[in-house]
Amino acid sequence: MPKLITAKRLEGDTEKAKEYVKIHILFPASLLGLICLVAGSAALAYQFIASTYGWMTFLYSSGLLLVGGTLGWVQTRYHQYLLAEHPAYFAGRMRVFARRGAQRPKRETPEPSLRHPGRALVPWGYVLGVAAILGAATLSTIRGQVYYIAAFLLPWAGYFWAKTFFWRRVMADRKS
């Protein structure tokens, strides 16, 4: 009997975890990706109208999108690993967000702790990722190839769109 209960709980955790990913990762990523892409493209259009757009601008802006897209892919792979191996982590976060107002206790219950190889390196990965995005944007602005608004927004557009794109296969409902 314990195996049936455990299997049902794990199935429920997986569904809650997928719901968390859809609501708290995919929806904001797609919305922020759209905003950054439209604003970054508008900045590039302004640069084109101002007659300072050239092949190097195209290469630098494509590179900025690629840097952001690569970092979005890396983070998505890590989150997919967490979803596959530790669905209780996302399910616990979904349960906390599902409670509202009076239902939410004054002191939240801690989320299940994550223990996996390389866990201590994850915060450093986030710091290096943000530093890479800001460094690439700063470099392209200092070199004078991309206006600072586009240089700041394009890597974030690539980052958020990569997250949206690479989650699609995992989140698709498999119908047999």
Helices and strands as residue ranges (DSSP letters): H 2-21, I 22-26, H 27-49, H 55-85, H 87-98, G 101-103, G 119-121, H 122-142, H 148-171
